[in-house]
Amino acid sequence: MTLAVLSSVFYLCTPFEMQNPIPHIINNNTFWVSPERCLYWEQQNTIIIADMHLGKAGHFRKSGIPVPQDVNKADLQRLIALLLFFKADRVIIVGDFTHSAANKELELFKRWRSDFPLFRFDLVKGNHDILEDHWYFETDITVHKKELVIGDFCFRHETPSSNPLDDCAAASFVFSGHVHPGIRMSGQGRQTLKLPCFYFTKNHCILPAFSKFTGLYKVEPKEEDLVYAIAGTEIIKKP
């Protein structure tokens, strides 16, 4: 499928306007922080996401909880919109791409993937990524069981709480997911709101869950840390 056709799909199917991301520099590399819950790595022309939990809505429906199937369709739509917006050719998924066993929503991804075969997908397996090897082969996803190291950067689903660089001696910065970070923002009249966020320390970034159908774990930033909170289509930088 050509870029022109892909662009037509983007404009016909995308119900939101992509907002301008914010640049964040790490080791002379630029990572664009997007309110659509992803990072764009400029030097590698790569989108980085975590915790998409594809198929989660289907498992809730199987348990009798009426969650709309459009939840997963919206996530896939956002993903292709981001690939086109940044003109990226690769996606790194930092774990929990799928939620559990195969279901109809994963078949939907297979069809989606066959329509967009030009993009490279790398998955660092998370605790929810339990599908058989043949599923990843059929969807042309390269699987990394523990970590992926590119230059100075290491991608893992989970990291040791004491030091994110443990077991990543070849890298000086780690990207991870897993905890679905959120931060509490305070307003007037004692009003508070918990928002998803990107959480940066000097050698570690925890990405927000790409799926909006997830809970949040409240992070407690230290003085030297940096948080980018996501408020709708806006990024709020909180030093």
C-alpha positions in Angstrom: 0.0 0.0 0.0 1.5 3.4 -1.0 2.0 6.4 1.2 -0.6 8.3 -0.8 -3.2 5.6 -0.1 -2.3 5.4 3.6 -2.6 9.2 3.8 -6.1 8.9 2.3 -7.0 6.4 5.0 -5.7 8.7 7.6 -7.8 11.7 6.6 -10.9 9.7 6.1 -10.8 7.7 9.3 -9.2 9.9 11.9 -11.7 11.7 14.1 -9.1 13.8 16.0 -6.5 16.4 15.1 -3.0 15.5 16.0 -1.5 18.0 18.5 2.1 19.2 18.3 4.4 17.1 20.5 7.1 18.4 22.8 10.8 17.6 22.3 12.8 15.9 25.1 16.5 15.4 24.6 18.4 12.3 26.0 22.0 11.7 25.1 21.8 14.0 22.1 18.8 12.1 20.8 15.4 13.8 20.4 12.3 12.1 21.7 9.0 13.9 20.8 6.5 13.5 23.6 3.0 13.2 22.2 -0.4 13.6 24.0 -1.4 10.5 22.1 0.6 8.5 24.6 3.7 7.8 22.5 7.2 8.9 22.0 8.7 9.6 18.5 12.4 8.9 18.3 13.6 11.3 15.7 17.0 9.7 15.0 15.5 6.3 14.5 12.3 7.4 12.8 10.5 5.2 15.4 7.4 5.4 17.5 7.7 4.0 21.0 4.6 2.8 22.9 3.8 0.6 25.9 0.8 -1.3 27.2 -1.7 -1.4 24.4 -3.5 -4.4 25.9 -5.0 -5.4 22.6 -8.0 -7.7 23.1 -8.7 -6.5 26.6 -12.2 -5.3 25.8 -13.1 -8.7 24.3 -12.0 -10.5 27.5 -14.2 -8.2 29.6 -17.2 -8.9 27.3 -16.5 -12.6 27.6 -16.9 -12.2 31.3 -20.2 -10.5 30.9 -19.0 -6.9 31.2 -20.4 -4.9 28.2 -17.3 -3.0 27.0 -17.6 -1.7 23.4 -15.4 -3.3 20.8 -14.7 0.2 19.4 -12.1 0.6 22.2 -9.6 -1.5 20.3 -10.5 -0.1 16.9 -9.8 3.4 18.3 -6.3 2.4 19.5 -5.4 0.9 16.2 -6.7 4.0 14.4 -4.5 6.2 16.7 -1.5 4.1 16.0 -1.8 4.4 12.2 -2.5 8.1 12.5 0.7 8.5 14.6 2.8 6.5 12.1 1.5 8.8 9.3 1.8 12.0 11.3 5.5 11.4 12.1 6.2 9.5 8.8 7.7 6.8 11.0 8.6 3.3 9.6 9.0 1.4 12.9 7.2 0.8 16.2 8.8 -0.4 19.4 6.3 -1.8 21.8 7.6 -1.9 25.4 5.5 -4.8 26.5 1.9 -5.9 27.0 0.9 -5.4 23.4 -1.8 -8.0 23.9 -3.8 -8.6 27.0 -4.3 -12.4 27.2 -5.3 -15.3 25.0 -6.3 -14.8 21.4 -9.8 -13.6 20.6 -11.7 -11.8 17.8 -10.0 -8.5 18.4 -6.6 -10.0 17.8 -8.0 -11.3 14.5 -8.9 -7.7 13.7 -5.3 -6.7 14.3 -4.2 -9.5 11.9 -6.4 -8.0 9.2 -5.1 -4.5 10.0 -1.5 -5.6 9.9 -2.0 -7.2 6.4 -3.2 -3.8 5.2 -0.1 -2.0 6.6 2.8 -4.4 6.0 5.4 -1.7 5.4 6.0 -0.8 9.1 8.4 -2.7 11.3 7.2 -3.9 14.6 9.4 -4.8 17.6 7.9 -6.2 20.8 9.7 -6.5 24.1 7.5 -9.1 25.8 5.5 -8.1 28.8 3.7 -10.2 31.4 0.5 -10.2 29.4 2.1 -11.2 26.1 1.4 -14.9 26.3 0.4 -15.8 22.7 2.0 -18.7 20.9 5.1 -17.8 18.8 3.2 -18.5 15.5 0.9 -15.5 16.2 3.8 -13.1 16.2 5.3 -14.7 13.2 2.0 -14.5 11.3 1.7 -10.8 12.1 5.3 -10.0 11.3 6.3 -8.8 14.8 9.9 -9.3 15.9 9.8 -10.5 19.5 12.5 -9.8 22.1 11.9 -11.9 25.2 13.6 -9.7 27.8 15.0 -6.5 26.3 15.9 -4.6 23.2 19.1 -2.5 23.2 19.8 0.1 20.5 22.9 2.2 21.1 22.7 3.9 24.5 19.0 2.9 25.0 17.5 -0.2 26.5 13.8 -1.1 26.2 12.3 -3.4 28.8 8.7 -4.0 30.0 9.6 -3.9 33.7 12.7 -2.6 35.5 14.2 -3.3 38.9 12.9 -0.7 41.4 16.3 0.0 42.9 18.2 0.8 39.7 16.6 0.7 36.2 20.0 0.1 34.6 20.5 -3.2 36.4 20.9 -6.0 33.8 21.3 -3.3 31.1 25.0 -2.7 31.3 25.2 -1.9 27.6 22.9 1.1 27.9 22.8 4.4 29.8 19.0 5.0 29.6 16.0 2.7 30.0 12.5 2.9 28.6 9.8 0.8 30.3 6.1 0.5 30.7 4.0 -1.9 32.9 2.8 0.4 35.7 0.6 2.8 33.7 1.9 5.9 35.4 -0.4 8.7 36.5 0.0 11.9 38.4 -2.4 13.9 40.6 -2.9 17.5 39.5 -4.4 20.0 42.0 -6.6 23.0 41.1 -8.6 25.6 42.9 -11.1 24.6 45.6 -9.2 21.5 46.5 -10.0 19.9 43.2 -7.7 17.1 42.0 -7.5 15.1 38.9 -5.4 12.0 38.1 -3.9 12.1 34.6 -1.7 9.7 32.7 1.8 10.8 32.3 5.3 10.2 31.0 7.7 9.9 34.0 11.4 10.8 33.4 14.3 10.3 35.8 17.9 10.9 34.8 18.3 7.4 33.4 14.7 6.1 33.0 11.4 6.8 31.3 8.2 5.1 32.2 5.7 5.4 29.3 1.9 5.8 29.9 -0.3 3.0 28.7 -1.1 3.5 25.1 -4.6 2.1 25.6 -7.0 4.5 27.2 -8.9 1.4 28.7 -6.5 1.0 31.6 -6.1 2.1 35.2 -3.4 4.5 36.5 -0.7 4.0 39.2 0.1 7.2 41.0 3.8 8.1 40.7 5.6 10.3 43.2 8.3 12.3 41.3 11.4 13.4 43.1 12.6 17.0 42.8 15.0 16.2 40.0 12.5 14.2 38.0 10.3 15.4 35.1 6.7 14.5 34.3 4.7 15.2 31.2 1.0 14.9 32.1 -1.6 14.2 29.4 -4.7 16.3 29.7 -6.9 15.4 26.7 -4.9 16.7 23.6 -2.5 18.7 25.7 0.8 18.0 27.4 1.5 19.7 30.8 5.2 19.8 31.7 5.6 19.4 35.4 9.2 19.8 36.7 
